[in-house]
Amino acid sequence: MALNNQYLILDPNLKRIGTLTVDGATKFSNDSIKIQLADSDTTSTSYDDDVNVGTADNFNGTINLNAQSKKFDHQGSLDVLQGQPDSDKVVAGNNLAYYDELSDHWYVMYIYSTDDASSVAVKHVTTANFTNLCLYTLAQHYPVAITASTSSIQTAFNQCFNATGWTLDYQTTNVTTPSITIDGKTKASTLVQTLIQTYDVEIDPYVEIDSQGNITKKVCVITDQLNNDVVYNEAVFGKNMTSIKRTTVSTPVTKLIPYGANGSTIASVNDGKTYIVDDNANQMYNPNWQLGLYYEGAITANSIEHPAGLKAWAQEILPLYNHPRTYYEVNVTPNFNPPLGATIRFKDELIKPVLDASARVIQRTISFANPYGNTVGFGEYTTVTATTPAWLTGYQNALRSALDKAKKDASSVQPVDTTPDGINFNNASQTKRIILSAWESGTNISSYIDSKGFIWRRYNTDGTVDPSYQATGYLINAPFAAVGTLHGTIETGYIQDDPEISLDTTSITHLGDFNPINTAVGAQNAAQYMCKLSNGQYITSRAINKTTTKDTLYVLHNSDFSTVSMMTITNGGHGASFSIEETSSGTYIWASTCVDTTSKSYAISRFPYVAGATLAANDNRIVHYCNVGKYCRVNADIKHGYVLCGYSDGTQDILKLSDVQASNYNVLYTFNITNYGFEIANQTYQSQCLDFPYVYWHSGNADMNDNRMLYAINVVHKGQEFAMNYLLDMDLKMTDIVQEPETCNILYGFDDNRELLLTFNCEDTKGTETERVFTIPIKTRPNAPAINTAVMTDDNE
C-alpha cells in the first residue's frame, strides 16, 4: 500500500471505504493540514514606541518555554471534484487517514463539515473540513467530576480520556502533582488543553493501521517535549527557505497584577500592593520609565487561593512577558520538512536586523498536492487567549462570558422590566403582567438566576419601602394599586452554574427504529414528527404528494412502531409539528391546515384522528380556530393550556389555548429564534415543541452541511436554557452517514418527569432509510437555598 500523497476514506466505524490520491481514480487538490503544539502571539497590537530588538536577534527558543502557551491543534481541508468513483464518500461524519513520514504515524481526521461550490467553467467541488479524530472524540466527552486533589499526570490524563477509546502512551518523566479539579461540565477537549499547560507536556494522537487500511488501535502519546532529540539541518534563505516572515510582538509587560480564586489579590503578602514590577525591563523598554509609568497587564489563576502561592506564580510568569517576543513563519522547499518539536537554526543575512536564531518548530502546515506550500512556524511561546476553534462554532460563548462577568462584578447586572399588557387599567380589580429579566453585557442571563433572585419591592408615595409587600420571581401579576410603585431588582447572589433546565445526556434511551417507507399506507418518505399516546402507541406525520396537493399523512403506530392505520389531510402542508389531545370522545390532532389553496392561507386547526379517512380543507370535522393568513407550524401544550405558532422568518408566538378556541389570536409572548444564534440562511429548521414556559426547537439538513443543533429558551423572561450540538454535545451512538433531526417533542412520565422525544431520519452508505427514536431526560435545576441578607448591628444603635 503506497503511503505518500494519499488519503484513505474511512466510514464512521473507521472501516476503509475509498481512497483519494493526487493522480489516481479519485483525485484531491488544495489540501492543507496544520498541526501545532503551541501558539504564537502574532496578532497582538504593538506599542508605537520604537523598541530595539537587537542587531542580531539572537535567542534560544528553549529558554522561555511558556507552559501556559501549550495548545495542541490539528485540522485541515481539501477539495474533491465530484463525479469521481469515491467522491460521494467525502461527507461529514466520515474520516480521512493520512501517513506522515516524519513521525512514521498515521493520523485520522474526522470530517466535521463539507462545503459545495460550482461554476459554469468548473464542475461541482466539495471542500471537506476536518479535525483530528482524537480532538473530535474529546469534544463529545464530559469527564466525570472529581473534587480538587493533588493528581499525578497519569491520574489526570486517564480521567480525561476515560471511556473515549484512546490508549495513552506515557513517555514522560513528569512527577509533579498539582491540584486538579474536574467539574463534570467541561468537555474533555477543553480539559486536555488545560492539562497540557498544567503539566507542561505535549501530545501526539495517532492511529495504528494494518496493511488493508483498517484501524487497529488509537494511541495518544504524552511526552515532555515532542522530538526533543531531533536537531534539524540549518535553514538558509535562498537555499531551503523560499520566504520568511518575522513578527515582533512589542508589547512587554513590566507591571503585572495577578488575581486568584474569586478575585483575590496578593496585597496581604506584598506590602499592601496588588502588583509586582520588573524595573530593569521597564527601564529597557519603556521610554517613560522616569515618570514612574509601567506597561501594565493582568492575569488570573482561578485555581490559586493562597496569596503567597499567587505571588510566587506571578513572579514566574512576569519574565515571560517582560520583553518583546519574536515569531517566524517560513515557507520551505519540499525536501526541507522538519518534524514538529524539532530544533532548527535558521539564517537570513539580508533581513534587517540580521536573522541568526535557533528555536523549536511549534507549527507545521503541510500539503501533499502542493508541497511547495509547506510552512514551518517557530519562535517563543506566548500565552494565548482561549478561543473556540472553527469546528466548534455554534455555541453561546457570549452567555458564558456574561455569566462569568456577572459573578465577578454584581453591579454590572442590569434588571429590565417589561409590561406586555401595558399599564392602562380598565378597573381597579384588573391585574397586569410585569416581567423582570437580568442582562449582562447585552446578554440575557435570566435562565441562570434562581427565582428568589428576582426581587420586587413596593414603594410608598413618600419613597419608603412598603414592608407588607413581598414578591419574587421573574413574572408577577401586579394589581391596579401597585403599578408605578413597584421596583424590580436582581440579587446576583442567586446566580447559578446551571440553567433552569438541562438535558441528562448520560441517560439517553434508544427506543427503537423503524422503516419510514410503507407504500401500503402511502408513507413515501421520512416521518417528520411523532407524538406518543397514553396507551403507548404513536402517531407520526409527514408531507406527501409534495409536487401536487401537498397533503399531510398521519400514521398510527403500535408501541413497537409497526403500522396500524393512517389518515390524510388534503393540502395539510408540511408535517413537522403537531400535538395530540386525548378526550373521552376520541383522539384529536392540533396542527396547521390549509384554509384556502389559492391564497395559501393556513389556520390553527383541530380535527379527530379517523383511520383511513381523507379530510379536505372544507371538511366539517376540521375546526379552523384562527386563520393566520400564511403557513405556520403549530404545537399545542394541552397540559398547561398554551399554543405555539411558528413562522418562516423565525417568529414564534405563544397564545392561550382558550383564546385560540375563541378564535382570538392574542399573543401573550413572542420571540425570534434568530436572537439565539440560529441562522435562517445557514441552518435548516426542523421542528418545535412547547412545554410552557419552555420552547424547544432543533435543526439540521439531510445533506449534513449544517450543524445538528437543539435549542431551548424560557419564553417569559426570554433567557436561553441551552444550545447543544447533537454530534458534539452528546453521544446518540448513531453511525449513519445521514442523521437528520425530525421530531422534537415533550413527554411526561411518572411524577411529571419530563423527557424530550427525538427522532432522526438516517441513511446508511447504501441509501437505506431508517427512522431512529430516542428520549433524553430533562433535568430541572433544584431551588437555591435562601441567602441570609441580615447584617450585624452594634448594641448601642
C-alpha positions in Angstrom: 0.0 0.0 0.0 1.5 3.3 -1.1 1.7 5.7 1.8 2.6 9.1 0.4 0.3 11.6 -1.3 -2.9 9.9 -0.5 -5.8 9.9 2.0 -7.8 6.8 3.0 -11.5 7.4 3.3 -12.9 5.7 6.4 -16.6 5.3 7.4 -17.8 6.3 11.0 -16.7 2.8 12.2 -13.2 3.5 10.8 -13.5 0.9 8.0 -11.8 1.8 4.8 -14.3 2.6 2.0 -12.2 4.5 -0.5 -9.0 6.4 -1.4 -8.1 9.9 -2.5 -4.9 10.4 -4.5 -3.1 13.2 -6.3 -3.3 11.4 -9.7 -5.4 8.3 -9.2 -9.1 7.3 -9.8 -10.4 9.9 -7.3 -8.2 12.9 -7.1 -8.0 15.6 -4.5 -6.4 19.1 -4.6 -5.8 22.1 -2.4 -5.2 20.1 0.7 -3.7 21.8 3.7 -3.1 20.4 7.2 -2.0 22.5 10.1 -0.6 20.9 13.3 0.7 22.8 16.3 1.9 22.2 19.8 1.8 25.8 21.0 0.5 29.2 19.9 2.3 32.3 18.9 1.1 35.8 19.8 1.2 37.1 16.2 -2.0 39.2 16.5 -1.2 41.4 19.4 -1.2 45.2 18.8 2.3 46.7 19.1 3.0 49.9 21.0 4.0 52.9 19.0 7.4 53.1 20.7 10.4 52.1 18.6 11.7 49.1 20.5 15.2 47.8 19.7 15.2 44.1 19.4 18.9 43.9 18.8 21.2 43.8 15.8 21.5 40.1 15.5 18.2 39.0 17.0 19.8 36.0 18.7 17.8 33.9 21.1 17.4 30.3 22.0 13.7 29.2 21.8 14.2 26.8 24.7 14.9 29.5 27.2 11.4 30.9 27.6 9.2 28.0 27.0 5.9 29.0 28.5 3.8 26.1 29.6 0.8 28.4 29.7 1.1 28.6 25.9 0.9 24.9 25.1 -2.0 24.3 22.8 -2.5 21.2 20.6 -4.5 21.6 17.4 -4.6 19.6 14.2 -7.0 20.4 11.4 -7.2 21.0 7.7 -9.2 20.8 4.5 -9.1 19.6 0.9 -11.1 19.8 -2.3 -12.6 16.8 -4.2 -14.1 17.1 -7.7 -17.5 15.4 -7.7 -18.3 12.7 -10.2 -15.3 10.5 -9.4 -15.6 7.0 -8.0 -15.1 7.8 -4.3 -16.3 11.5 -4.4 -19.6 10.7 -2.7 -17.8 9.2 0.3 -16.2 12.5 1.2 -19.1 13.6 3.5 -19.5 14.9 7.0 -19.3 12.0 9.5 -16.7 10.0 7.6 -13.0 10.2 8.2 -9.7 10.7 6.2 -6.5 9.0 7.2 -3.0 10.1 6.1 0.6 9.0 6.7 3.2 11.4 8.0 6.7 10.0 7.2 8.4 12.4 9.6 6.7 10.9 12.6 6.1 7.5 11.0 2.5 7.7 12.1 -1.0 7.5 10.6 -3.4 10.2 11.6 -7.2 10.1 11.3 -9.1 13.3 10.6 -12.8 13.5 11.2 -14.8 15.4 8.5 -17.0 17.8 10.5 -18.4 19.7 7.6 -18.4 20.0 3.8 -18.9 23.0 1.5 -20.1 22.6 -2.1 -19.4 25.0 -4.9 -19.8 25.0 -8.7 -19.5 27.4 -11.6 -20.0 27.3 -15.4 -16.4 26.6 -16.0 -15.7 24.2 -13.1 -17.6 21.1 -12.1 -19.1 20.7 -8.7 -16.4 20.7 -6.0 -16.7 19.5 -2.4 -14.5 21.1 0.2 -14.0 18.8 3.3 -13.1 20.4 6.6 -11.6 18.0 9.1 -10.0 17.8 12.6 -8.0 15.2 14.4 -10.3 12.4 15.4 -9.0 12.5 19.0 -10.0 16.2 19.4 -13.4 15.4 17.9 -13.9 12.4 20.3 -12.8 14.5 23.3 -15.3 17.3 22.2 -18.1 14.8 22.7 -16.9 13.6 26.2 -17.5 15.1 29.6 -15.2 13.5 32.2 -16.7 12.6 35.5 -16.4 15.2 38.1 -13.7 15.0 40.8 -13.1 17.3 43.7 -9.8 19.2 44.0 -6.9 16.9 44.8 -3.2 16.5 44.1 -3.0 14.4 41.0 -0.2 12.7 39.1 -0.1 13.2 35.3 -1.3 9.6 34.8 -4.3 10.2 37.1 -5.4 13.4 35.4 -5.0 12.3 31.8 -6.6 8.9 32.5 -9.6 10.7 33.9 -9.8 13.0 30.9 -9.5 10.1 28.3 -11.6 7.5 30.2 -14.2 5.8 28.0 -13.0 7.5 24.8 -11.4 4.5 23.1 -8.0 6.1 23.0 -5.0 4.4 24.6 -2.5 6.7 26.4 1.2 6.1 25.9 3.2 8.0 28.7 6.7 8.9 27.5 7.3 11.5 30.2 9.4 11.9 33.3 6.8 14.3 34.8 6.4 13.7 38.6 4.5 16.9 39.5 1.3 16.6 41.4 -0.7 19.8 41.0 -4.2 20.2 42.4 -6.7 19.2 39.7 -10.5 19.7 39.8 -12.9 18.4 37.2 -16.4 19.9 37.4 -18.2 17.3 35.2 -19.4 20.1 32.9 -16.2 20.8 30.9 -15.6 19.0 27.7 -12.6 16.7 27.6 -11.3 18.7 24.6 -11.1 21.8 26.8 -9.7 19.9 29.8 -6.9 18.3 27.8 -5.6 21.7 26.8 -5.6 22.7 30.5 -3.7 19.5 31.4 -1.1 20.1 28.7 -0.4 23.5 30.2 -0.6 22.4 33.8 1.9 19.5 33.4 3.9 21.3 30.6 3.7 18.4 28.2 2.9 17.8 24.6 0.7 15.2 22.9 0.6 13.3 19.7 -2.6 11.4 18.9 -2.2 8.9 16.1 -3.6 5.5 15.0 -2.0 2.1 14.2 -3.2 0.8 10.8 -2.8 -2.6 9.1 -1.9 -3.4 5.5 -5.5 -3.3 4.5 -6.0 0.2 5.8 -8.0 -0.9 8.9 -7.5 0.9 12.2 -6.2 -1.5 14.9 -5.5 0.9 17.7 -5.9 4.6 18.7 -3.0 6.0 20.6 -2.2 9.3 22.2 1.4 9.9 23.2 2.1 12.2 26.2 5.6 13.4 26.3 7.7 16.2 27.9 8.9 17.5 24.5 8.0 16.0 21.1 11.0 15.2 19.1 13.3 16.9 21.6 16.2 14.8 20.5 15.9 16.0 16.9 18.3 18.8 15.8 17.5 19.6 12.1 19.7 20.9 9.4 20.4 24.6 9.2 17.7 26.6 7.2 19.2 29.3 5.0 17.2 31.8 3.0 17.7 31.2 -0.7 18.7 27.6 -0.2 15.9 25.7 1.6 13.8 28.7 2.7 11.8 30.3 -0.1 10.3 33.1 2.1 10.3 34.2 5.7 8.0 36.4 7.8 9.2 37.7 11.1 6.7 39.2 13.5 8.0 41.0 16.6 5.3 41.4 19.3 6.4 44.6 21.0 4.1 44.5 24.0 6.3 43.9 27.0 4.6 43.9 30.4 6.6 45.4 33.3 3.9 45.7 35.9 1.8 42.6 36.5 -1.4 42.4 38.5 -2.3 38.8 39.4 -5.8 37.7 40.5 -6.6 34.4 42.1 -9.7 32.5 43.0 -12.8 34.7 43.5 -10.8 37.8 42.5 -8.3 37.5 45.4 -5.1 39.5 45.3 -1.5 39.4 46.7 -1.9 42.6 48.8 -1.7 40.7 52.1 1.7 39.3 51.3 3.1 42.1 49.2 3.2 45.2 51.5 -0.4 46.1 50.5 0.4 46.2 46.8 -1.7 44.2 44.4 1.0 44.1 41.7 4.7 43.2 41.1 7.1 45.1 38.8 10.3 44.5 36.8 12.2 47.8 36.9 15.1 46.6 34.8 12.8 45.6 31.9 10.8 48.8 32.4 13.9 50.9 32.0 15.0 49.0 28.9 11.7 49.1 27.0 9.6 51.9 28.5 10.8 55.4 27.4 8.6 56.9 30.1 10.0 54.9 33.0 11.4 58.0 34.7 7.9 59.3 35.0 7.0 56.3 37.1 5.0 54.7 34.3 4.9 51.0 33.6 3.5 48.7 30.9 0.7 47.1 32.9 -1.0 43.7 32.4 -3.3 41.5 34.5 -3.6 37.7 34.7 -6.0 35.4 36.6 -5.5 32.0 38.1 -8.8 30.7 39.3 -7.3 27.6 40.8 -4.9 29.5 43.2 -6.4 30.6 46.5 -3.5 31.3 48.8 -2.0 34.8 48.3 1.6 33.6 48.8 1.1 31.0 46.1 -0.5 33.6 43.8 2.5 35.9 44.2 5.0 33.1 43.5 3.1 32.2 40.4 3.1 35.8 39.2 6.9 36.1 39.7 7.3 33.1 37.4 5.0 34.5 34.8 6.4 38.1 34.6 9.7 37.1 32.9 7.7 35.6 30.1 6.1 38.9 29.3 8.8 41.5 30.2 10.4 41.7 26.7 9.4 41.8 23.1 8.9 38.4 21.5 9.5 37.2 18.0 7.7 34.6 15.9 8.8 33.3 12.5 6.8 31.7 9.7 8.9 30.2 6.9 8.0 28.7 3.5 10.3 25.8 2.9 11.3 23.7 -0.1 9.6 20.2 -0.3 12.8 18.4 0.8 13.2 20.6 3.9 10.5 19.5 6.3 11.5 19.4 10.0 9.1 17.5 12.3 7.0 19.2 14.9 9.1 19.9 18.1 12.5 19.7 16.3 15.1 22.4 16.9 16.5 24.1 13.9 18.9 27.0 13.2 17.9 29.5 10.6 19.7 32.4 8.9 18.9 35.3 6.7 21.7 37.9 6.4 19.6 40.1 4.1 16.8 40.8 6.6 17.4 43.8 9.0 18.2 43.2 11.7 20.2 40.1 10.6 18.4 36.9 11.4 20.5 34.2 13.1 18.4 32.2 15.6 17.6 28.8 16.9 14.2 27.6 18.1 11.8 24.7 18.2 9.2 24.1 15.5 5.9 24.8 17.1 3.6 24.8 14.0 3.7 22.9 10.7 1.4 23.3 7.6 1.7 20.6 5.0 0.2 19.8 1.6 0.5 16.6 -0.4 -0.9 18.2 -3.6 1.3 21.3 -3.3 4.4 20.6 -1.2 5.8 23.9 -2.2 3.2 25.5 0.1 4.6 23.8 3.2 5.3 26.2 6.0 7.1 26.0 9.4 6.5 28.2 12.4 8.9 28.7 15.3 9.7 31.2 17.9 9.0 32.0 21.6 5.8 30.6 23.1 3.4 33.3 24.4 0.3 32.9 26.5 -2.8 32.6 24.3 -6.4 33.6 24.9 -8.6 30.5 24.8 -10.9 30.7 21.7 -13.4 28.3 20.2 -11.9 26.7 17.0 -13.9 27.0 13.8 -15.1 23.4 14.0 -16.8 24.0 17.4 -18.7 27.2 16.4 -22.4 27.5 17.2 -22.1 27.7 21.0 -23.3 30.5 23.0 -19.9 31.9 24.2 -21.4 35.3 24.9 -23.7 33.8 27.5 -20.9 32.1 29.4 -18.8 35.2 29.3 -21.7 37.3 30.6 -22.2 34.9 33.4 -18.6 35.0 34.4 -18.6 38.7 34.4 -21.8 38.9 36.4 -20.3 36.7 39.1 -17.2 38.9 39.4 -19.0 42.2 39.2 -22.6 42.1 40.5 -23.0 45.8 39.9 -22.8 45.2 36.2 -26.0 43.2 36.0 -28.9 45.3 34.7 -32.6 44.5 35.7 -35.0 45.0 32.8 -38.8 45.0 33.4 -41.4 44.8 30.7 -45.2 45.2 30.8 -46.6 43.1 27.9 -50.2 44.0 28.9 -49.4 47.8 29.1 -50.1 49.9 32.2 -53.5 51.2 31.5 -56.2 49.6 33.7 -59.9 49.3 32.9 -60.9 48.8 36.5 -59.4 48.5 40.0 -59.8 44.7 40.1 -57.6 44.2 36.9 -54.0 42.9 37.1 -51.2 43.3 34.6 -48.2 41.1 34.0 -44.8 42.5 34.8 -41.7 40.5 33.7 -38.2 41.0 35.2 -35.1 39.8 33.3 -31.4 40.1 34.1 -28.9 41.3 31.5 -25.2 41.5 31.5 -23.2 43.0 28.6 -26.1 42.8 26.3 -26.8 39.2 27.1 -29.9 37.8 28.9 -28.7 35.7 31.8 -32.1 35.2 33.4 -32.1 31.4 33.0 -29.2 31.2 35.4 -30.8 33.0 38.2 -32.9 31.3 40.9 -36.5 32.6 41.1 -35.7 34.1 44.5 -33.1 36.3 42.8 -35.9 38.3 41.0 -37.0 40.6 43.8 -39.9 43.0 43.7 -40.3 45.9 46.2 -43.2 48.3 46.6 -42.5 52.0 47.4 -44.9 54.3 49.2 -45.6 57.8 47.9 -43.0 59.2 50.4 -40.3 57.0 48.9 -40.1 54.5 51.8 -40.4 50.7 51.2 -43.7 49.1 51.9 -42.7 46.2 54.3 -46.1 44.5 53.8 -45.4 43.7 50.1 -43.0 40.9 49.3 -42.7 39.2 45.9 -40.1 37.2 44.0 -40.0 35.6 40.6 -39.4 36.8 37.0 -43.2 37.1 36.4 -45.7 38.8 38.7 -49.3 40.0 38.2 -49.5 43.5 39.6 -52.7 44.9 41.0 -54.1 48.3 40.0 -52.8 49.9 43.2 -49.2 48.7 42.7 -48.4 49.9 39.1 -46.0 52.8 39.1 -44.7 52.0 42.6 -43.1 48.5 42.0 -39.4 48.2 41.5 -37.6 45.1 40.4 -34.0 44.2 41.3 -31.7 41.3 40.8 -29.9 39.7 43.7 -26.8 38.3 42.0 -26.0 36.0 44.9 -28.7 33.8 43.3 -26.7 33.3 40.1 -26.4 29.6 39.4 -23.9 27.5 37.5 -26.7 25.7 35.6 -29.8 26.9 33.7 -33.3 26.3 34.8 -33.5 23.1 32.7 -30.8 21.0 31.0 -30.6 17.6 29.4 -29.3 14.5 31.1 -27.2 13.3 28.2 -25.8 10.4 30.3 -29.2 8.7 30.3 -30.2 8.7 26.6 -32.6 5.9 25.7 -32.8 4.4 22.2 -36.5 3.4 22.0 -36.1 1.6 18.6 -36.0 2.0 14.9 -38.5 1.6 12.0 -38.6 1.8 8.3 -40.4 5.1 7.4 -41.2 3.8 3.9 -44.6 2.0 3.8 -46.3 2.1 0.5 -49.3 0.2 1.9 -50.4 3.4 3.7 -48.8 5.9 1.4 -45.7 6.6 3.5 -43.2 7.6 0.9 -40.6 9.4 2.9 -39.3 10.2 6.4 -41.6 10.7 9.3 -41.3 14.3 10.2 -42.9 14.4 13.7 -44.1 12.0 16.3 -46.4 12.2 19.3 -47.0 9.4 21.9 -50.4 8.4 23.1 -51.3 7.4 26.6 -51.7 3.7 25.6 -48.1 3.5 24.3 -49.0 3.9 20.7 -47.6 6.7 18.5 -48.8 9.0 15.7 -46.4 10.3 13.1 -46.8 12.9 10.4 -45.1 13.6 7.1 -45.7 15.6 3.9 -46.7 13.6 0.9 -47.6 14.5 -2.7 -45.4 17.5 -2.4 -45.5 18.5 -6.1 -49.3 18.4 -6.4 -51.8 18.7 -3.5 -49.1 18.9 -0.7 -51.0 16.7 1.7 -50.2 15.6 5.2 -50.2 11.9 6.1 -50.8 10.9 9.7 -49.9 7.3 10.6 -50.8 5.4 13.8 -48.1 3.0 15.1 -48.0 0.4 17.8 -45.6 0.7 20.7 -43.0 -1.3 18.6 -43.5 1.3 15.8 -45.3 -1.1 13.5 -48.0 0.5 11.3 -51.7 0.3 12.4 -53.5 2.7 10.2 -53.3 6.1 8.5 -55.3 9.2 7.6 -54.7 12.1 5.2 -55.3 15.8 5.3 -55.5 17.3 1.8 -53.4 20.4 1.5 -52.2 19.9 5.0 -48.8 21.2 4.2 -45.5 20.3 6.0 -45.8 17.7 8.7 -43.2 19.0 11.1 -45.1 19.8 14.2 -48.5 18.8 15.6 -49.9 17.8 19.0 -52.3 15.3 20.4 -55.4 15.9 22.6 -56.9 12.8 24.0 -60.6 13.1 25.1 -63.4 10.7 26.0 -64.8 11.2 22.5 -61.5 10.3 20.7 -58.0 11.4 19.8 -57.7 14.9 18.2 -54.8 16.5 16.4 -53.8 20.1 16.7 -52.0 21.3 13.6 -51.7 23.9 10.9 -54.0 23.2 7.9 -54.7 25.0 4.7 -57.9 27.0 4.6 -57.6 28.4 1.0 -55.3 26.9 -1.6 -55.5 29.9 -3.8 -54.2 32.4 -1.2 -52.2 29.7 0.6 -53.8 30.7 3.9 -53.4 28.5 6.9 -55.2 28.2 10.2 -54.6 26.8 13.7 -56.8 23.8 13.5 -58.1 20.7 15.4 -59.5 17.5 13.9 -60.1 13.9 15.0 -57.9 11.1 14.0 -60.1 8.9 11.8 -58.4 5.8 10.5 -58.5 5.5 6.7 -60.1 8.9 6.2 -59.1 11.7 3.8 -60.2 15.1 5.0 -60.4 18.0 2.6 -59.7 21.6 3.7 -63.5 22.2 3.9 -64.3 19.0 5.8 -66.6 19.9 8.7 -64.6 17.7 11.0 -61.7 20.2 10.8 -62.2 23.2 13.1 -60.3 26.2 11.9 -59.8 28.4 15.0 -57.5 31.1 13.9 -56.8 32.0 10.3 -53.2 33.3 10.3 -53.1 34.2 6.6 -49.8 32.3 5.9 -48.1 29.0 6.5 -47.3 28.3 10.1 -46.2 25.4 12.3 -48.4 24.6 15.3 -47.7 22.9 18.6 -50.3 22.8 21.4 -49.3 22.4 25.1 -52.6 20.9 26.3 -51.3 20.2 29.8 -50.6 23.9 30.5 -53.2 25.5 28.1 -51.0 27.2 25.5 -50.4 27.1 21.8 -47.2 27.8 19.9 -47.4 29.2 16.3 -44.1 29.5 14.4 -43.4 31.3 11.1 -40.7 31.1 8.4 -39.0 34.3 9.5 -38.1 32.8 12.9 -41.0 34.4 14.8 -42.7 32.2 17.4 -45.9 33.3 19.0 -47.4 31.8 22.2 -51.1 32.1 22.8 -53.6 30.9 25.4 -55.4 27.8 24.3 -58.7 29.3 25.5 -58.1 32.4 23.3 -57.4 30.2 20.3 -60.6 28.2 20.9 -62.4 31.5 20.9 -60.8 32.3 17.5 -58.8 35.1 19.2 -55.2 35.4 18.1 -54.0 37.2 21.2 -50.2 36.9 21.5 -49.1 36.6 25.1 -45.4 36.1 24.4 -43.3 36.2 21.3 -39.6 35.7 20.4 -37.5 35.1 17.3 -35.1 32.2 17.1 -32.5 34.3 15.3 -31.9 36.1 18.7 -30.4 32.8 20.0 -27.7 32.1 17.5 -29.9 30.5 14.9 -29.0 31.5 11.3 -32.0 31.1 9.0 -29.8 31.3 5.9 -27.4 28.6 7.0 -29.5 26.3 9.2 -32.5 24.1 8.3 -35.3 24.5 10.8 -36.9 21.1 11.6 -39.5 21.1 14.4 -40.5 22.6 17.7 -42.5 21.9 20.9 -44.0 24.0 23.7 -43.9 23.0 27.4 -44.7 26.3 28.9 -42.8 28.3 29.8 -40.2 26.5 27.7 -39.9 26.2 23.9 -37.6 23.6 22.2 -36.6 23.5 18.6 -33.9 21.9 16.5 -32.2 22.0 13.1 -30.0 20.2 10.6 -30.4 19.4 6.9 -30.3 16.0 5.3 -27.1 16.9 3.4 -25.2 17.1 6.8 -23.8 20.5 5.7 -25.2 22.4 8.8 -24.8 21.7 12.5 -27.4 19.4 14.2 -28.5 21.9 16.8 -31.0 21.7 19.7 -32.2 24.8 21.5 -34.4 25.7 24.5 -35.5 29.0 25.9 -37.8 30.4 28.6 -40.4 32.4 26.6 -41.4 34.6 29.6 -38.0 36.2 30.5 -36.6 35.1 27.1 -33.4 33.7 28.6 -31.7 30.8 26.8 -31.6 27.4 28.6 -29.2 25.6 26.2 -27.9 25.4 22.7 -26.5 21.9 22.0 -24.9 20.2 19.1 -26.2 16.6 18.6 -22.8 15.4 17.2 -20.6 17.2 19.7 -22.5 17.5 23.0 -24.0 14.1 23.3 -23.5 10.5 22.0 -26.6 9.0 20.4 -24.4 6.2 19.1 -25.5 6.7 15.5 -23.0 5.8 12.8 -25.2 6.6 9.8 -23.8 8.9 7.1 -27.1 11.0 7.2 -28.5 11.9 10.6 -31.4 14.4 10.0 -33.3 15.7 13.1 -37.0 15.3 12.7 -39.2 15.1 15.9 -38.6 17.4 18.9 -41.4 16.7 21.3 -42.1 16.6 25.1 -43.1 13.5 27.1 -44.4 13.5 30.7 -43.9 10.4 32.8 -44.2 9.4 36.4 -44.2 12.3 38.9 -44.3 14.7 36.0 -40.8 13.8 35.0 -40.1 15.2 31.5 -38.2 13.8 28.5 -37.6 15.0 25.1 -38.8 12.6 22.4 -36.5 12.8 19.4 -36.5 11.1 16.0 -33.9 11.2 13.3 -34.2 10.1 9.7 -31.0 8.3 8.9 -29.4 6.8 5.9 -26.5 4.3 5.5 -24.0 4.2 2.7 -26.4 2.2 0.5 -29.1 4.9 0.9 -31.4 2.8 3.1 -33.5 5.0 5.3 -34.2 4.2 9.0 -36.2 6.3 11.5 -34.4 6.2 14.9 -36.3 7.1 18.1 -34.7 8.4 21.3 -35.6 10.0 24.6 -33.4 12.3 26.7 -34.5 13.2 30.3 -34.9 16.8 31.2 -33.3 17.9 34.4 -34.8 20.8 36.4 -32.4 22.8 38.5 -33.1 22.5 42.2 -34.1 25.6 44.1 -31.3 27.6 45.6 -31.2 27.9 49.4 -32.3 31.3 50.7 -29.5 33.8 51.2 -29.3 35.4 54.6 -29.0 39.1 54.0 -29.3 40.2 57.6 -26.5 42.4 58.9 -25.0 42.8 62.4 -25.5 46.0 64.3 -23.9 47.4 67.4 -25.9 47.2 70.6 -26.0 50.9 71.0 -27.7 51.5 67.7 
